[in-house]
Amino acid sequence: MEKAVFLELTEKIIKSKGFGRSTTYANLLRFLVRCSLDEDAPKETIIAAEVFGKPDFDPSESTLIRVYVYKLREKLRNYYAAEGSGDPYRLRIPKGSYGIVFEKAKHQTRLLRHVQKKTVRIGLIGGILTSLLLLAWFQLGRGEDGSLRESTWSDLVNNGFPTAVFLGDLFIFLEEDSLAGMSRTIRDPDINGLSDFAFFRKDDRREGVQTTALSYGLLIRGSLQWIKDLTRLFDGAGHFFSIRTISRFNPKELQDQNFVVVGMLKTLGLFKDYFRYSHFAFDEEGESLILEGKDGGERQVFSPAGDPDGYHTDYGFMAKFPGPNQNTVYLFGGLWDTGATQSLKNFTDAALRQSIEAEIAVRLGEVPPYFEVLFEVSGIDRTELSTQLIHVFPLEEPASFWVDPGGDILNR
């Protein structure tokens, strides 16, 4: 087959309804097809440079290319299951490769299709009954509605970006003291990422002391529950996502993915900058959220109280806001981890989410595209017992906090 035939087929796929209108995925498919026709399977670094404009891309620090190619495979499967079912040739990206394989479609004969249709009719009633029973079991077992499209999460399946989950972790580093002949692992609350650590090292002039960033951080107790809740939600809807930690977040990724960020507010790194845009101010030293009174109204301070290992009250925070490149950020946080856990559960549990969305609609007249919510959470031993919606505010678009005082988009 001539190259022109496959290039024409590529454009047909890109223009199909099921492929969507994402320029990024279109450019990625075109690039992979051209490389494969030239018998040159590209590496991640080449794809990053040529398609995403990232010449300094490091595959060990980012799953960006792998996630996009995974989603592209999914788009191709959807295309051939519907609009492309009759195409004489198919494009396939084998797992573990970024090269395109061009295959001749194996269409069924007319007689075989006829026999199969009769077989399907015979077992249709029993099949429907079985399917309904299985569906009921599936939904009850997962506790989800199986779809993200009609909820607060709809952006994740509609805007064409891959989804990355970032967990708020505690940054740690190794300190080796040659004079004292000892080494130790350090957790410094003022150092919450590689950029903070770089500034610290620049100013650290202690004789005989060498500091090194470790390849891992410390996850807090609630992290396992966050992963469980998100996996249950996304897996139930067939939605792929990657998981990373905030301490290893690269700001250059801000424009490439949707973000679901979960953690204690003090562990959220760059995403703490959100509070420059929020109705709330985050006081990290006082471990509190502050809502300034308007028009002479009373200033409100929300701080956790009680014993975090016993009965206590925490505050959970959720915000959905636009990213710098038409992507979306979902932020779930708490002053302690109880608040973070419950704020996430309020939107991953189908019944709780519907209840919260209904309450937001009553207070604001609708569930706006972007909003922020404050919850009061009562718990014992970091196990949530009850939650109450305290405040909800709509957010405007675009999110001005992505713009620095000079007018430039941050981290471009």
C-alpha positions in Angstrom: 0.0 0.0 0.0 1.2 3.5 -0.8 1.8 5.9 2.1 -0.9 8.3 0.8 -3.6 5.7 1.5 -2.6 5.5 5.2 -2.2 9.2 5.5 -5.7 9.6 4.1 -7.0 7.0 6.6 -5.3 8.9 9.4 -7.2 12.1 8.5 -10.5 10.2 8.3 -9.9 8.9 11.9 -9.0 12.4 13.2 -12.2 13.9 11.6 -14.5 11.2 13.0 -17.0 12.1 15.7 -15.6 9.5 18.2 -12.0 10.8 18.0 -13.0 14.1 19.4 -11.6 17.6 18.6 -8.3 17.5 20.4 -5.5 19.0 18.4 -2.9 17.3 20.6 -4.2 13.8 19.9 -4.5 14.6 16.2 -0.9 15.8 16.0 0.3 12.8 18.0 -1.5 10.3 15.7 -0.1 12.1 12.6 3.4 12.0 13.9 3.3 8.4 14.9 1.9 7.4 11.5 4.5 9.4 9.6 7.3 7.9 11.7 6.0 4.4 11.2 5.6 4.8 7.5 9.3 5.8 7.5 10.0 2.6 9.6 11.2 4.8 12.4 9.5 4.0 15.8 10.1 7.2 17.9 11.2 7.3 21.5 9.4 9.2 24.2 11.9 12.0 24.1 11.4 12.5 20.4 7.6 12.5 20.7 7.9 15.0 23.6 10.1 17.3 21.6 8.3 17.1 18.2 4.6 16.9 19.3 4.6 18.6 22.8 7.4 21.1 22.3 9.4 19.7 25.3 13.0 19.2 24.2 14.2 18.7 27.8 11.6 16.0 28.6 12.7 13.3 31.0 10.7 10.0 30.9 11.9 9.1 34.4 10.1 12.2 35.8 6.9 12.2 33.8 4.4 9.7 32.4 3.0 12.3 30.0 3.8 10.4 26.8 2.7 7.0 28.1 -0.6 8.4 29.2 -1.3 10.2 26.0 -0.5 7.1 23.9 -2.6 4.9 26.2 -5.6 7.3 25.5 -4.8 7.3 21.8 -5.0 3.5 21.8 -8.4 3.9 23.4 -9.6 6.4 20.8 -8.5 4.0 18.0 -10.4 1.1 19.6 -13.5 3.2 19.9 -13.2 4.3 16.3 -13.0 0.8 14.9 -15.8 -0.4 17.2 -18.1 2.2 15.6 -17.5 4.5 12.6 -14.4 2.6 11.4 -15.9 -0.9 11.6 -16.0 -1.2 7.9 -12.5 0.2 7.1 -10.4 -2.2 5.0 -7.3 -1.3 7.0 -6.7 -0.6 10.7 -4.1 1.3 12.7 -2.9 -0.3 15.9 -0.3 0.8 18.5 1.1 -2.4 20.2 1.6 -2.2 23.9 5.2 -1.3 24.9 5.7 0.5 21.5 5.1 3.8 19.9 5.1 2.5 16.4 1.9 2.1 14.3 1.1 -1.3 12.9 -0.9 -1.2 9.7 -3.2 -4.2 9.5 -5.8 -5.5 6.9 -9.1 -5.8 8.6 -10.6 -9.3 9.0 -14.2 -8.7 8.1 -16.8 -11.5 8.6 -18.4 -13.2 5.6 -22.1 -12.5 5.0 -23.1 -16.1 5.9 -21.2 -16.0 9.1 -22.8 -12.8 10.1 -26.3 -14.2 9.3 -25.7 -17.3 11.5 -24.4 -15.2 14.3 -27.5 -12.9 14.1 -29.8 -15.9 14.4 -27.7 -17.2 17.4 -28.0 -13.8 19.0 -31.8 -13.7 18.6 -32.2 -17.1 20.2 -30.3 -16.2 23.3 -31.4 -12.6 23.4 -34.0 -12.8 26.2 -31.7 -14.9 28.5 -28.8 -12.7 27.7 -30.7 -9.5 28.6 -31.8 -11.0 31.9 -28.3 -12.1 32.7 -26.8 -8.8 31.7 -29.3 -6.9 33.9 -28.4 -9.1 36.9 -24.7 -8.7 36.3 -25.1 -4.9 35.9 -27.0 -4.7 39.2 -24.3 -6.7 40.9 -21.6 -4.6 39.3 -23.2 -1.3 40.3 -23.9 -2.4 43.8 -20.4 -3.8 44.3 -18.8 -0.6 43.1 -21.3 1.9 44.6 -20.9 4.1 41.5 -23.1 5.1 38.6 -20.5 3.9 36.1 -20.3 7.3 34.4 -18.4 10.5 35.0 -20.1 12.4 32.2 -23.1 13.8 34.1 -21.3 14.9 37.3 -18.7 17.3 38.7 -16.1 15.0 37.1 -17.4 15.5 33.5 -14.3 17.6 32.4 -12.1 14.5 32.8 -13.9 12.7 29.9 -14.8 15.7 27.8 -11.8 17.9 27.4 -9.3 15.4 25.8 -6.5 15.7 28.4 -5.2 12.6 30.3 -5.8 12.5 34.1 -3.0 12.6 36.7 -3.6 12.1 40.4 -1.1 13.8 42.7 -0.9 12.9 46.3 0.3 15.3 48.9 3.4 13.7 50.5 6.1 14.9 52.9 9.4 15.7 51.3 12.5 14.2 53.0 16.2 14.3 52.3 19.4 12.6 53.4 21.9 14.5 55.5 25.5 13.1 55.8 27.8 14.6 58.4 31.4 13.5 57.8 32.7 15.3 60.9 30.2 13.6 63.2 30.4 10.3 61.3 26.6 10.0 60.9 23.8 10.2 58.5 20.1 10.8 59.0 16.9 11.3 57.1 15.4 14.8 57.6 11.9 16.1 57.3 11.8 20.0 57.3 8.3 21.5 57.1 9.8 24.5 55.1 11.0 22.2 52.4 8.2 20.7 50.4 9.7 19.9 47.0 12.8 19.9 44.8 12.7 23.6 44.2 12.6 24.4 48.0 15.4 21.9 48.5 17.5 23.6 45.8 17.2 26.9 47.6 18.0 25.3 50.9 21.2 23.6 49.6 22.3 26.9 48.1 22.2 28.6 51.5 23.4 25.6 53.5 27.1 26.2 54.3 27.7 23.8 57.2 31.2 22.3 57.1 31.3 18.6 56.5 27.6 18.3 55.9 26.3 17.0 52.5 22.6 16.9 51.7 20.9 14.7 49.0 17.3 14.6 47.8 15.9 11.1 48.2 14.0 9.4 45.4 10.9 8.9 47.6 8.8 10.9 50.1 6.5 10.1 53.0 2.9 9.4 52.3 0.5 10.3 55.1 -2.0 7.8 56.6 -5.0 8.8 54.5 -3.2 8.2 51.1 -4.4 4.6 50.9 -8.0 5.6 51.3 -7.6 8.3 48.6 -6.2 5.8 46.1 -8.9 3.4 46.9 -11.7 5.9 46.4 -10.4 7.3 43.2 -9.6 3.8 41.7 -13.1 2.7 42.5 -14.6 5.8 40.8 -12.4 5.8 37.7 -12.2 2.0 37.3 -16.0 1.9 37.4 -16.2 4.3 34.5 -13.3 2.8 32.6 -11.2 5.9 33.0 -7.4 5.6 33.0 -5.3 7.7 35.3 -1.7 7.9 36.6 -0.6 8.4 40.2 2.3 10.6 41.3 3.4 12.5 44.4 3.5 16.3 44.9 7.1 16.3 46.1 8.1 15.1 42.6 5.8 17.4 40.7 7.3 19.1 37.7 5.6 22.5 37.0 6.2 22.1 33.3 3.4 19.5 33.3 0.8 22.1 34.2 -0.6 22.5 30.7 -0.5 18.8 29.7 -3.0 17.0 32.0 -6.1 17.3 34.1 -5.1 17.2 37.7 -6.7 15.6 40.8 -4.7 16.8 43.7 -5.4 15.3 47.2 -3.7 16.0 50.5 -3.3 18.1 53.6 -3.2 21.7 52.4 0.3 22.2 53.7 1.6 19.3 51.5 0.2 20.6 48.2 3.3 22.4 47.0 2.7 24.6 44.0 -1.1 24.1 44.3 -1.1 26.0 47.5 -0.9 29.1 45.3 -4.6 28.5 44.5 -5.4 30.4 47.7 -4.2 33.6 46.0 -7.4 33.3 43.9 -9.7 31.7 46.4 -12.3 33.3 48.6 -10.3 31.7 51.5 -6.8 32.5 52.7 -4.6 29.6 53.9 -2.6 30.4 57.0 0.0 27.6 57.0 1.6 28.7 60.3 -1.7 28.9 62.1 -3.0 25.8 60.3 -6.3 27.4 59.4 -8.5 28.7 56.6 -9.6 32.3 56.8 -12.7 33.9 55.2 -12.6 37.7 55.4 -15.9 39.3 56.1 -17.4 41.5 53.4 -19.3 44.7 53.9 -18.5 44.8 57.6 -19.2 41.1 58.0 -17.4 39.0 60.6 -14.0 37.5 59.8 -14.2 33.7 60.1 -11.3 31.5 61.0 -11.6 27.7 60.6 -9.1 25.6 62.5 -9.0 21.9 63.5 -9.7 21.1 67.1 -9.3 18.1 69.4 -7.0 15.1 69.3 -6.3 13.9 65.7 -5.9 10.3 67.2 -9.2 10.7 69.1 -12.4 12.7 68.6 -11.7 15.9 66.6 -13.1 18.4 64.2 -11.4 19.2 60.9 -12.1 21.2 57.8 -12.1 19.8 54.3 -11.8 21.8 51.2 -12.7 21.1 47.6 -12.1 23.3 44.5 -12.7 22.7 40.8 -11.0 25.3 38.7 -9.5 25.8 35.2 -5.9 25.0 34.5 -3.7 27.3 32.3 -4.4 25.4 29.0 -8.1 24.6 29.0 -7.4 21.7 31.3 -9.1 21.3 34.7 -7.8 21.0 38.3 -9.7 19.2 41.1 -8.2 20.1 44.5 -9.2 18.1 47.6 -7.6 19.1 50.9 -7.9 19.3 54.6 -6.1 21.0 57.4 -5.6 17.5 58.8 -5.9 14.3 56.7 -9.4 13.7 58.0 -10.7 16.7 56.1 -8.9 15.7 52.9 -10.2 12.1 53.1 -13.8 13.2 53.6 -13.8 16.0 51.0 -12.6 13.5 48.4 -15.2 10.9 49.6 -18.0 13.5 49.2 -17.3 13.4 45.4 -16.2 9.8 44.8 -19.1 8.2 46.6 -22.1 8.4 44.2 -24.8 9.0 46.8 -22.7 11.6 48.7 -21.8 13.4 45.5 -25.4 13.7 44.3 -26.4 15.0 47.7 -23.6 17.6 47.7 -24.3 18.6 44.1 -28.0 19.1 45.0 -27.1 21.3 48.0 -24.7 23.4 45.8 -27.5 23.8 43.3 -29.9 25.0 46.0 -27.5 27.5 47.3 -26.2 28.8 44.0 -29.1 28.1 41.7 -27.0 25.6 39.8 -23.8 23.6 40.0 -21.4 26.0 38.2 -18.6 24.8 36.0 -16.0 25.9 38.6 -16.6 26.3 42.4 -15.0 25.8 45.8 -16.6 24.2 48.9 -15.7 24.2 52.6 -16.8 21.2 54.8 -16.7 20.8 58.5 -15.8 17.2 59.3 -16.1 15.4 62.7 -14.1 12.3 63.1 -12.4 10.0 65.6 -8.9 8.5 65.1 -8.8 10.0 61.6 -12.0 8.1 60.7 -14.7 10.4 59.3 -18.0 10.3 61.1 -20.0 13.2 59.6 -19.6 16.1 57.2 -21.4 19.4 56.8 -21.2 21.9 53.9 -20.3 25.3 55.4 -19.6 27.5 52.4 -19.7 27.2 48.7 -18.6 29.9 46.1 -18.7 29.9 42.3 -15.4 30.6 40.6 -14.9 32.8 37.6 -13.0 31.8 34.4 -10.1 32.2 33.7 -8.3 31.5 36.9 -6.2 34.6 37.3 -3.8 33.0 39.7 -2.0 31.3 36.7 -0.9 34.7 35.6 2.1 36.3 37.4 2.3 40.1 38.0 4.1 40.6 34.7 1.1 39.2 32.8 2.7 35.9 31.7 1.2 32.5 32.2 3.1 30.7 35.0 5.5 27.9 34.1 5.1 28.2 30.4 
